[in-house]
Amino acid sequence: MRVYRLCPKTAEKQTPIRNADGYFVLGSPKFGAQKHYKKNEVLTKSEDELIDLLRQGYSVRVKAGSAPSLVRRNLYIDGYPLS
């Protein structure tokens, strides 16, 4: 996996998760505080498209502790911070 998030509390690597259909789940910045709602999900199967969307300001759902989280901060691509 080329994309991961470093948890700010535990420094654990958290990877993007796929839904039951095999798609990565993203949140578009155009939906603001509503981006986490299922009706506003942006789906992609390709890791390259995931990276392109992250660079455009999208958030990605990662495996974090007991429940998945939609995150935008502390993301890394190929070991380099996303800026």
LOVO-551822 format. One record per residue: x, y, z of N, C-alpha, C in turn. Coordinates in pm, whole numbers, padded with zeros to 5 digits, always signed. Example, Ala and Ser with C-alpha at 12.3 -4.5 7.8 and 13.67 -1.06 7.14 Angstrom:
2
+01319-00569+00780+01230-00450+00780+01320-00330+00780/+01285-00225+00708+01367-00106+00714+01290+00003+00787/
This chain:
83
+00085-00118+00000+00000+00000+00000+00089+00124+00000/+00065+00211-00095+00146+00332-00110+00096+00446-00021/-00030+00440+00020-00089+00548+00099-00115+00498+00240/-00082+00579+00339-00114+00546+00477-00121+00674+00560/-00174+00660+00678-00181+00771+00773-00105+00730+00898/-00029+00821+00955+00035+00795+01084-00052+00854+01192/-00099+00769+01283-00182+00815+01394-00101+00911+01480/-00152+01030+01507-00075+01127+01586-00053+01084+01731/-00139+00997+01783-00125+00954+01923-00035+00832+01939/-00047+00735+01846+00025+00609+01862+00133+00586+01758/+00140+00668+01655+00233+00654+01543+00209+00525+01465/+00091+00467+01481+00052+00346+01409+00019+00382+01264/+00060+00296+01170+00025+00316+01030-00119+00268+01009/-00201+00357+00954-00340+00325+00926-00359+00332+00775/-00403+00222+00715-00416+00215+00570-00560+00240+00525/-00577+00292+00405-00712+00310+00352-00783+00175+00342/-00912+00177+00368-00988+00053+00361-01079+00056+00238/-01117-00063+00197-01210-00077+00085-01346-00119+00140/-01453-00076+00072-01585-00116+00114-01612-00259+00066/-01734-00309+00087-01767-00447+00051-01755-00473-00099/-01766-00369-00181-01756-00384-00326-01613-00366-00377/-01518-00342-00288-01378-00329-00326-01333-00188-00361/-01414-00089-00328-01380+00051-00358-01320+00121-00236/-01223+00210-00262-01177+00301-00157-01287+00405-00139/-01308+00450-00016-01412+00549+00014-01345+00682+00047/-01385+00786-00026-01330+00920-00006-01441+01018+00022/-01402+01133+00077-01493+01242+00102-01448+01364+00024/-01541+01425-00049-01509+01541-00130-01512+01669-00045/-01415+01758-00064-01414+01883+00012-01534+01972-00021/-01599+01952-00135-01712+02037-00171-01834+02011-00081/-01838+01898-00009-01949+01868+00080-01925+01917+00223/-01808+01971+00250-01778+02027+00382-01805+01929+00495/-01882+01972+00594-01911+01890+00712-02002+01771+00679/-02057+01767+00560-02146+01659+00519-02073+01549+00440/-01941+01563+00424-01868+01469+00338-01863+01327+00391/-01887+01307+00517-01880+01172+00574-02009+01093+00555/-02115+01155+00505-02242+01086+00483-02231+00991+00364/-02296+00878+00373-02292+00776+00268-02336+00833+00133/-02436+00919+00133-02486+00974+00006-02381+01062-00064/-02280+01108+00008-02177+01194-00050-02044+01123-00074/-02041+00991-00059-01918+00915-00079-01867+00929-00222/-01737+00932-00236-01671+00925-00366-01595+00793-00364/-01618+00711-00465-01560+00576-00468-01460+00562-00582/-01353+00489-00556-01256+00457-00660-01192+00322-00630/-01164+00246-00734-01095+00117-00717-00945+00132-00733/-00902+00234-00803-00762+00253-00837-00686+00330-00729/-00570+00277-00691-00488+00347-00593-00429+00475-00654/-00402+00474-00784-00351+00594-00850-00456+00705-00850/-00581+00670-00875-00688+00770-00870-00708+00819-00727/-00696+00730-00630-00704+00768-00489-00600+00876-00458/-00477+00854-00504-00369+00950-00480-00398+01083-00547/-00446+01079-00672-00481+01203-00742-00588+01282-00665/-00690+01213-00615-00797+01280-00542-00748+01335-00408/-00659+01263-00341-00602+01313-00216-00526+01443-00241/-00454+01449-00351-00379+01570-00385-00472+01687-00419/-00598+01658-00451-00696+01762-00480-00773+01804-00355/-00740+01746-00239-00803+01788-00114-00907+01694-00058/-00924+01577-00118-01021+01480-00069-00971+01415+00060/-01063+01361+00138-01032+01283+00257-01049+01136+00223/-00984+01048+00299-00994+00905+00273-01031+00833+00403/-01108+00726+00389-01147+00646+00505-01036+00545+00532/-00986+00546+00657-00879+00455+00698-00924+00371+00816/-00857+00257+00832-00883+00172+00948-00815+00236+01068/-00895+00277+01166-00842+00347+01283-00907+00293+01409/-00831+00217+01485-00885+00163+01610-01005+00073+01585/-01115+00100+01656-01232+00013+01646-01325+00050+01532/-01316+00174+01483-01407+00218+01376-01328+00295+01269/-01366+00279+01142-01298+00355+01036-01320+00506+01052/-01224+00584+01007-01233+00729+01016-01204+00791+00880/-01273+00901+00851-01248+00978+00730-01145+01085+00768/-01026+01078+00709-00916+01164+00753-00854+01241+00636/-00792+01351+00670-00722+01434+00572-00580+01468+00618/-00554+01458+00746-00423+01497+00801-00334+01376+00827/-00203+01402+00834-00102+01300+00863-00101+01189+00758/-00131+01223+00633-00129+01126+00525+00007+01124+00456/+00048+01004+00415+00176+00984+00348+00154+00904+00220/+00229+00941+00117+00227+00868-00010+00370+00826-00039/+00393+00697-00052+00527+00643-00076+00629+00694+00027/+00585+00709+00152+00674+00750+00259+00693+00901+00274/+00632+00980+00185+00646+01125+00192+00515+01189+00235/+00520+01291+00321+00397+01354+00367+00321+01420+00252/+00190+01406+00255+00105+01474+00158+00093+01620+00200/+00127+01710+00109+00120+01852+00148+00025+01929+00061/
